[in-house]
Amino acid sequence: MTEEAVYVLEKMTHGYGRMGRQDGRGFYDYDDEDGEAPELWSGLKAFERRRLSIAANDVRDRLLYVQLLESLRCLHEGLVESAREADECAVRDFGFPPAPGGPFALAIQLGPAAIVARTRELAARYGERFEPPSMLLELAERGDGFEGVLR
């Protein structure tokens, strides 16, 4: 059981005195005398989490850039032999949007500097999986494109 679940159960029992169905008060308010279905306890609203609002462009970029970064890592580590073939597979087999042409085609369109800038923004907001790999940082620092890197 997660820490959050334990917290809710402890607060329900000790904080609100809601001991469960036997007591007639738990997650539901039970009224067995009238035979009607129990009603959800309105006090559960105290346990609602705040909802995050994520901008549409962040949602899009999180999906695209994580695939783009992993594709670059695979190429750098020698797991991918051809950027063109990898692009075809990405679109055909794992749902990369066809419009840019695949993760490597998108990388060429954007360029290393733009990719590094955007992935650092995403990493700051959403975690280290968006940190750019060292080879991408080096290309961006030199002001190079992907010529010669994407084969």
N, C-alpha and C positions, 0 to 999 in steps of 0.2 A: 504494500500500500504506500502511496506517495506521501511525502510530508504534508502536501496541501490537503489530501484526504484525511489524514490523521488530525490536522488542525481543525478541519470542519467538524469532524465527529466529536472531538474534545470540546469545541465551542458549543456545539449543539447540546451535548449532554450536561456539561458543567456550567457553561455560561448561560444557556437558555432553558435548562431543565427539561429538555425534550429527549426523553429516554427511549422513545420508540413506540411501536404499535401497542405493546402491552399496557403502556401508560396512557395511550390515547393521543400521544403527541410525539411526533418524530419529524420526518420530512413532510408528513401529511398530518392534517387534523382529522382524527377519526371520530366519527359519531355513529357508533354501531347501532344505536337505538332506532334511528330513522331508516336504516337499511340502504342509504344512498352511498354512492362511491365517495371515498375520502377526497378532501380538497388539499391541494398542495399548500404547504405553509407559506404565507406571504413573507415571513421573515427571512426566507432564503435569499431574498434580494441583497441582503447584507454580504453575501458571499460572491456576488457577481464580480467578475474581473472587468477591468476597464478594457474597452475595445480599441485596438490600434487602427489608425487610418493610414494606409500605405498608398502613396501616390501611384497612379497607373503606370507612369514611366519607370518607377522603381520596381514594380512588379514585373514589367516587361524586361527591364535590364537585368534583374536578378536571374531570370530564367535564361536569358541569352548569354550574359557574361560568364556565368558559372560554367556553361558548356564551352564557351570560347576559351576560357582559361584552362580548363581540363584538356581541351584539344591541343592547345599550345604545349602544355606539359607533356602530353603523350608524344607529340612530334619531337620535342627536345630530348625525351628519354629514349627515342628510337622505337617506340611502340607503334608509331604510324609511319609508313614509308612514303606516302604520297598525300599531300594536302588536297589535291583534286579528288582522289578516291575517298579520302576521309570526309570531305564535304558531301559527296554523293551519298555515302553511308549515313551521315548525320541527318540529312534530309529524308532519306528513304526509310531508315531503320529506327531512329530515335526521336523523330518529330521536330527536328530543327526547322524553323520556318523557311520555306523555299525561296522567298523573295530576296534575301541577301545572298543566297547561294550556298550557304553552309557557314560554319564557324570561321574557317580560314578566309573565305571570301569576305565575310564581314570584317575580319581583322584587317585585311588589305584596304577595304573601304574606309575604315576608321583611322588606321595608323596607330603605331605603338604609343605615342604621347597621349592621344585621346583615350585610348584604352586604359592606360595607367591612371590618368586623372579620374576617369569614371569608376574604375575598380577600387581605387582608394576611397572615394566617396562611399561606395557600397560597403566596403570593409569597415569603415568607421561606424556605419549605421547597423550593419547586419552580420558582422563577424569576419573572422580571418579567412574563411573559404574564398573570399573575394580579393585577397591579397595577390598582387601580380607576381608571377614567378621572376626569378632573377634575370633570365634571358630577355624577358620583355622590358624589365627596368633598364637593362644595358642598352637595348635598341633605342628606347625612348631618350635616355641620357645622351647618346651619340647623335640623336636626331635622324637616325636611320629609319628606313621603311622595312618591309618584310622581304624585299628582293634578296634572293640568295638563301633566305632562311626557310621559306615555304617552297618546298620542291614538289 
